Amino acid sequence: MTRDSLLRQIILFDQPDTAWRHLADFPRLEDAPAILVEKSMLLHVLELFYRNLIDEDALTDWADLISHSDEIEGRSIDDYLYALANPELMGGLTQDSVGKIIMILQSEVAD
């Protein structure tokens, strides 16, 4: 287990609570490159919400974390992160609104 693998677990909601607990065991490396969050990772997280495996608060907190972490690079999905971190701009995060984002992302990931 490495700091990078734990951050990836957090990004993908793969036992994030456990990953957060273990993250403190690894020193933060100042010169380590940030982990890139790709559109396929965002798609995975949105599908978790769509299938009711995570809730709106978890998704909003996730987007906030990605947006503000210097260890995680979310620049390629900045527009999505902004919308997810500010759900009131979208009329809330619903199955319908997230379903539309999923459709858009699926076409972008396929290209």
MDTraj code that builds the backbone (N, CA, C; nanometers):
import mdtraj as md
import numpy as np

residues = "MET THR ARG ASP SER LEU LEU ARG GLN ILE ILE LEU PHE ASP GLN PRO ASP THR ALA TRP ARG HIS LEU ALA ASP PHE PRO ARG LEU GLU ASP ALA PRO ALA ILE LEU VAL GLU LYS SER MET LEU LEU HIS VAL LEU GLU LEU PHE TYR ARG ASN LEU ILE ASP GLU ASP ALA LEU THR ASP TRP ALA ASP LEU ILE SER HIS SER ASP GLU ILE GLU GLY ARG SER ILE ASP ASP TYR LEU TYR ALA LEU ALA ASN PRO GLU LEU MET GLY GLY LEU THR GLN ASP SER VAL GLY LYS ILE ILE MET ILE LEU GLN SER GLU VAL ALA ASP".split()
xyz = np.array([
    [0.0839, -0.1170, 0.0000],
    [0.0000, 0.0000, 0.0000],
    [0.0892, 0.1243, 0.0000],
    [0.0555, 0.2203, -0.0837],
    [0.1302, 0.3454, -0.0911],
    [0.0342, 0.4623, -0.0738],
    [0.0896, 0.5793, -0.0561],
    [0.0061, 0.6991, -0.0446],
    [-0.0768, 0.7163, -0.1721],
    [-0.0148, 0.6958, -0.2894],
    [-0.0866, 0.7072, -0.4158],
    [-0.2028, 0.6087, -0.4248],
    [-0.1791, 0.4851, -0.3844],
    [-0.2870, 0.3854, -0.3933],
    [-0.4009, 0.4205, -0.2990],
    [-0.3688, 0.4763, -0.1827],
    [-0.4738, 0.5184, -0.0894],
    [-0.5527, 0.6360, -0.1453],
    [-0.4836, 0.7305, -0.2077],
    [-0.5535, 0.8435, -0.2695],
    [-0.6438, 0.7951, -0.3822],
    [-0.5974, 0.6973, -0.4586],
    [-0.6810, 0.6409, -0.5661],
    [-0.8057, 0.5731, -0.5084],
    [-0.7894, 0.5052, -0.3963],
    [-0.9050, 0.4440, -0.3308],
    [-1.0060, 0.5503, -0.2910],
    [-0.9579, 0.6605, -0.2391],
    [-1.0468, 0.7698, -0.1992],
    [-1.1166, 0.8272, -0.3225],
    [-1.0414, 0.8483, -0.4281],
    [-1.0978, 0.9039, -0.5514],
    [-1.2085, 0.8145, -0.6058],
    [-1.1898, 0.6827, -0.5972],
    [-1.2852, 0.5887, -0.6563],
    [-1.3884, 0.5347, -0.5574],
    [-1.3901, 0.5883, -0.4349],
    [-1.4811, 0.5402, -0.3302],
    [-1.4632, 0.3900, -0.3070],
    [-1.3405, 0.3434, -0.3103],
    [-1.3080, 0.2039, -0.2837],
    [-1.2603, 0.1951, -0.1392],
    [-1.3505, 0.1694, -0.0487],
    [-1.3247, 0.1675, 0.0947],
    [-1.2561, 0.2975, 0.1400],
    [-1.3189, 0.4117, 0.1123],
    [-1.2549, 0.5397, 0.1432],
    [-1.2275, 0.5617, 0.2917],
    [-1.3143, 0.5118, 0.3791],
    [-1.2915, 0.5316, 0.5225],
    [-1.1622, 0.4637, 0.5673],
    [-1.1414, 0.3431, 0.5195],
    [-1.0183, 0.2702, 0.5507],
    [-0.8982, 0.3429, 0.4920],
    [-0.9107, 0.3889, 0.3690],
    [-0.8005, 0.4601, 0.3031],
    [-0.7643, 0.5869, 0.3807],
    [-0.8645, 0.6613, 0.4260],
    [-0.8381, 0.7843, 0.5030],
    [-0.7605, 0.7513, 0.6307],
    [-0.7999, 0.6424, 0.6979],
    [-0.7318, 0.6047, 0.8223],
    [-0.5847, 0.5706, 0.7967],
    [-0.5569, 0.4997, 0.6880],
    [-0.4201, 0.4577, 0.6582],
    [-0.3354, 0.5689, 0.5967],
    [-0.4000, 0.6678, 0.5394],
    [-0.3266, 0.7760, 0.4736],
    [-0.2319, 0.8476, 0.5701],
    [-0.2722, 0.8571, 0.6945],
    [-0.1892, 0.9247, 0.7945],
    [-0.0595, 0.8487, 0.8231],
    [-0.0551, 0.7206, 0.7869],
    [0.0648, 0.6399, 0.8100],
    [0.1754, 0.6678, 0.7082],
    [0.1418, 0.7389, 0.6030],
    [0.2380, 0.7641, 0.4964],
    [0.2730, 0.9124, 0.4921],
    [0.4007, 0.9435, 0.4925],
    [0.4399, 1.0847, 0.4869],
    [0.4008, 1.1460, 0.3529],
    [0.3677, 1.2704, 0.3590],
    [0.3333, 1.3441, 0.2375],
    [0.4624, 1.3885, 0.1705],
    [0.4756, 1.3583, 0.0438],
    [0.5958, 1.3937, -0.0301],
    [0.5707, 1.5226, -0.1065],
    [0.6450, 1.6235, -0.0734],
    [0.6254, 1.7559, -0.1334],
    [0.6443, 1.7567, -0.2848],
    [0.7379, 1.6765, -0.3346],
    [0.7680, 1.6796, -0.4776],
    [0.6984, 1.5697, -0.5571],
    [0.6099, 1.4944, -0.4932],
    [0.5387, 1.3870, -0.5632],
    [0.4372, 1.4460, -0.6604],
    [0.4289, 1.3892, -0.7793],
    [0.3302, 1.4402, -0.8754],
    [0.1876, 1.4120, -0.8266],
    [0.0986, 1.5014, -0.8618],
    [-0.0423, 1.4847, -0.8242],
    [-0.1039, 1.3698, -0.9046],
    [-0.2006, 1.3050, -0.8452],
    [-0.2721, 1.1971, -0.9129],
    [-0.3775, 1.2594, -1.0038],
    [-0.3761, 1.2218, -1.1277],
    [-0.4690, 1.2756, -1.2264],
    [-0.6040, 1.2048, -1.2171],
    [-0.7100, 1.2814, -1.2024],
    [-0.8447, 1.2259, -1.2044],
    [-0.8949, 1.2372, -1.3479],
    [-0.9151, 1.1228, -1.4095],
    [-0.9590, 1.1178, -1.5484],
    [-1.1109, 1.1154, -1.5558],
    [-1.1625, 1.1420, -1.6733],
    [-1.3074, 1.1422, -1.6918],
    [-1.3675, 1.0056, -1.6609],
    [-1.2948, 0.9003, -1.6887],
    [-1.3465, 0.7660, -1.6592],
    [-1.3634, 0.7466, -1.5080],
    [-1.2772, 0.8083, -1.4285],
    [-1.2905, 0.8007, -1.2822],
    [-1.4125, 0.8783, -1.2360],
    [-1.4319, 0.9957, -1.2927],
    [-1.5508, 1.0749, -1.2615],
    [-1.6759, 0.9974, -1.2988],
    [-1.6741, 0.9351, -1.4129],
    [-1.7881, 0.8550, -1.4578],
    [-1.8180, 0.7442, -1.3570],
    [-1.7154, 0.6784, -1.3093],
    [-1.7322, 0.5727, -1.2086],
    [-1.8019, 0.6274, -1.0837],
    [-1.7570, 0.7424, -1.0351],
    [-1.8147, 0.8011, -0.9139],
    [-1.9599, 0.8432, -0.9380],
    [-1.9869, 0.9022, -1.0531],
    [-2.1250, 0.9420, -1.0839],
    [-2.2176, 0.8209, -1.0930],
    [-2.1659, 0.7116, -1.1455],
    [-2.2471, 0.5895, -1.1529],
    [-2.2765, 0.5346, -1.0134],
    [-2.1844, 0.5523, -0.9195],
    [-2.2114, 0.5124, -0.7807],
    [-2.3287, 0.5927, -0.7253],
    [-2.3300, 0.7230, -0.7526],
    [-2.4415, 0.8068, -0.7081],
    [-2.5709, 0.7624, -0.7771],
    [-2.5623, 0.7413, -0.9057],
    [-2.6809, 0.7051, -0.9843],
    [-2.7423, 0.5733, -0.9340],
    [-2.6578, 0.4833, -0.8875],
    [-2.7056, 0.3535, -0.8357],
    [-2.7346, 0.3597, -0.6853],
    [-2.7349, 0.4819, -0.6291],
    [-2.7655, 0.5044, -0.4867],
    [-2.6653, 0.4387, -0.3923],
    [-2.5407, 0.4261, -0.4350],
    [-2.4376, 0.3701, -0.3493],
    [-2.3654, 0.4789, -0.2694],
    [-2.3760, 0.6037, -0.3153],
    [-2.3311, 0.7199, -0.2388],
    [-2.4399, 0.8254, -0.2491],
    [-2.4432, 0.9170, -0.1537],
    [-2.5483, 1.0182, -0.1546],
    [-2.4963, 1.1533, -0.2050],
    [-2.5859, 1.2497, -0.2114],
    [-2.5525, 1.3828, -0.2631],
    [-2.4403, 1.4487, -0.1827],
    [-2.4470, 1.4364, -0.0507],
    [-2.3424, 1.4970, 0.0326],
    [-2.2057, 1.4368, 0.0027],
    [-2.2006, 1.3054, -0.0122],
    [-2.0730, 1.2387, -0.0421],
    [-2.0190, 1.2846, -0.1775],
    [-2.1063, 1.2974, -0.2759],
    [-2.0635, 1.3405, -0.4090],
    [-2.0156, 1.4853, -0.4071],
    [-2.0869, 1.5708, -0.3360],
    [-2.0480, 1.7112, -0.3251],
    [-1.9145, 1.7245, -0.2516],
    [-1.8990, 1.6511, -0.1414],
    [-1.7730, 1.6535, -0.0670],
    [-1.6578, 1.6012, -0.1528],
    [-1.6842, 1.4980, -0.2305],
    [-1.5823, 1.4408, -0.3196],
    [-1.5358, 1.5460, -0.4197],
    [-1.6306, 1.6136, -0.4827],
    [-1.5955, 1.7164, -0.5817],
    [-1.5151, 1.8284, -0.5172],
    [-1.5534, 1.8654, -0.3970],
    [-1.4794, 1.9682, -0.3223],
    [-1.3361, 1.9225, -0.2928],
    [-1.3222, 1.7988, -0.2503],
    [-1.1905, 1.7439, -0.2211],
    [-1.1011, 1.7466, -0.3456],
    [-1.1533, 1.7002, -0.4567],
    [-1.0746, 1.6956, -0.5800],
    [-1.0364, 1.8382, -0.6214],
    [-1.1291, 1.9310, -0.6081],
    [-1.1048, 2.0699, -0.6488],
    [-0.9978, 2.1386, -0.5651],
    [-0.9861, 2.1010, -0.4393],
    [-0.8991, 2.1755, -0.3483],
    [-0.7744, 2.1011, -0.3025],
    [-0.7555, 1.9807, -0.3483],
    [-0.6383, 1.9045, -0.3074],
    [-0.5198, 1.9348, -0.3979],
    [-0.4037, 1.9509, -0.3372],
    [-0.2848, 1.9696, -0.4195],
    [-0.2179, 1.8357, -0.4503],
    [-0.2717, 1.7273, -0.3974],
    [-0.2203, 1.5935, -0.4277],
    [-0.3012, 1.5253, -0.5374],
    [-0.4141, 1.5843, -0.5706],
    [-0.5041, 1.5265, -0.6713],
    [-0.5288, 1.6322, -0.7776],
    [-0.5087, 1.5945, -0.9020],
    [-0.5233, 1.6875, -1.0143],
    [-0.6553, 1.6618, -1.0868],
    [-0.7463, 1.7579, -1.0784],
    [-0.8764, 1.7437, -1.1419],
    [-0.9007, 1.8437, -1.2531],
    [-0.7954, 1.9025, -1.3030],
    [-0.8103, 2.0086, -1.4027],
    [-0.8895, 1.9638, -1.5265],
    [-0.8739, 1.8391, -1.5670],
    [-0.9425, 1.7929, -1.6879],
    [-1.0940, 1.7796, -1.6684],
    [-1.1385, 1.7848, -1.5433],
    [-1.2825, 1.7739, -1.5159],
    [-1.3326, 1.8920, -1.4338],
    [-1.2609, 2.0034, -1.4405],
    [-1.2944, 2.1210, -1.3597],
    [-1.4396, 2.1661, -1.3713],
    [-1.4927, 2.1698, -1.4922],
    [-1.6315, 2.2149, -1.5103],
    [-1.7291, 2.1243, -1.4364],
    [-1.7062, 1.9953, -1.4448],
    [-1.7923, 1.8998, -1.3750],
    [-1.7775, 1.9157, -1.2233],
    [-1.6544, 1.9308, -1.1782],
    [-1.6309, 1.9460, -1.0350],
    [-1.7018, 2.0697, -0.9802],
    [-1.6957, 2.1782, -1.0551],
    [-1.7622, 2.3010, -1.0117],
    [-1.9126, 2.2780, -0.9969],
    [-1.9717, 2.2128, -1.0951],
    [-2.1163, 2.1863, -1.0905],
    [-2.1513, 2.0930, -0.9744],
    [-2.0700, 1.9907, -0.9527],
    [-2.0982, 1.8945, -0.8460],
    [-2.0743, 1.9537, -0.7074],
    [-1.9764, 2.0402, -0.6962],
    [-1.9471, 2.1026, -0.5660],
    [-2.0466, 2.2137, -0.5322],
    [-2.1203, 2.2592, -0.6331],
    [-2.2210, 2.3649, -0.6151],
    [-2.3545, 2.3170, -0.6715],
    [-2.4138, 2.2153, -0.6101],
    [-2.5330, 2.1530, -0.6676],
    [-2.6526, 2.2465, -0.6810],
    [-2.6544, 2.3539, -0.6004],
    [-2.7670, 2.4473, -0.6117],
    [-2.7705, 2.5131, -0.7494],
    [-2.6580, 2.5184, -0.8177],
    [-2.6538, 2.5750, -0.9534],
    [-2.7228, 2.4848, -1.0540],
    [-2.7323, 2.3567, -1.0205],
    [-2.7957, 2.2596, -1.1098],
    [-2.9371, 2.2255, -1.0647],
    [-2.9867, 2.2939, -0.9656],
    [-3.1171, 2.2587, -0.9120],
    [-3.1094, 2.1347, -0.8245],
    [-2.9912, 2.1076, -0.7708],
    [-2.9699, 1.9899, -0.6875],
    [-2.9165, 1.8740, -0.7697],
    [-2.8606, 1.7790, -0.6997],
    [-2.8122, 1.6587, -0.7665],
    [-2.9208, 1.5533, -0.7576],
    [-2.9731, 1.5179, -0.8710],
    [-3.0800, 1.4188, -0.8769],
    [-3.0381, 1.3072, -0.9720],
    [-3.1151, 1.2009, -0.9715],
    [-3.0890, 1.0921, -1.0659],
    [-3.0920, 1.1464, -1.2088],
    [-3.1856, 1.2346, -1.2353],
    [-3.2005, 1.2895, -1.3699],
    [-3.0811, 1.3764, -1.4092],
    [-3.0418, 1.4695, -1.3223],
    [-2.9308, 1.5598, -1.3569],
    [-2.7991, 1.4841, -1.3686],
    [-2.7754, 1.3911, -1.2780],
    [-2.6519, 1.3127, -1.2846],
    [-2.6574, 1.2162, -1.4022],
    [-2.7746, 1.1645, -1.4335],
    [-2.7894, 1.0775, -1.5506],
    [-2.7509, 1.1502, -1.6791],
    [-2.7858, 1.2772, -1.6883],
    [-2.7491, 1.3563, -1.8065],
    [-2.5975, 1.3759, -1.8142],
    [-2.5362, 1.4010, -1.7001],
    [-2.3908, 1.4162, -1.6980],
    [-2.3242, 1.2848, -1.7372],
    [-2.3774, 1.1743, -1.6886],
    [-2.3227, 1.0427, -1.7229],
    [-2.3272, 1.0209, -1.8736],
    [-2.4384, 1.0560, -1.9353],
    [-2.4509, 1.0383, -2.0811],
    [-2.3458, 1.1211, -2.1553],
    [-2.3265, 1.2439, -2.1123],
    [-2.2262, 1.3309, -2.1749],
    [-2.0873, 1.2707, -2.1574],
    [-2.0570, 1.2283, -2.0356],
    [-1.9247, 1.1716, -2.0073],
    [-1.9003, 1.0423, -2.0842],
    [-2.0019, 0.9593, -2.0958],
    [-1.9856, 0.8339, -2.1698],
    [-1.9430, 0.8612, -2.3138],
    [-2.0007, 0.9644, -2.3738],
    [-1.9626, 0.9958, -2.5121],
    [-1.8216, 1.0541, -2.5170],
    [-1.7835, 1.1319, -2.4157],
    [-1.6487, 1.1902, -2.4119],
    [-1.5430, 1.0834, -2.3864],
    [-1.5730, 0.9887, -2.2991],
    [-1.4774, 0.8811, -2.2664],
    [-1.4611, 0.7883, -2.3875],
    [-1.5681, 0.7685, -2.4619],
    [-1.5634, 0.6800, -2.5792],
    [-1.4809, 0.7387, -2.6932],
    [-1.4687, 0.8714, -2.6979],
    [-1.3935, 0.9362, -2.8075],
    [-1.2465, 0.9131, -2.8006],
])
top = md.Topology()
chain = top.add_chain()
for i, resn in enumerate(residues, 1):
    res = top.add_residue(resn, chain, resSeq=i)
    for name in ("N", "CA", "C"):
        top.add_atom(name, md.element.get_by_symbol(name[0]), res)
traj = md.Trajectory(xyz[None], top)
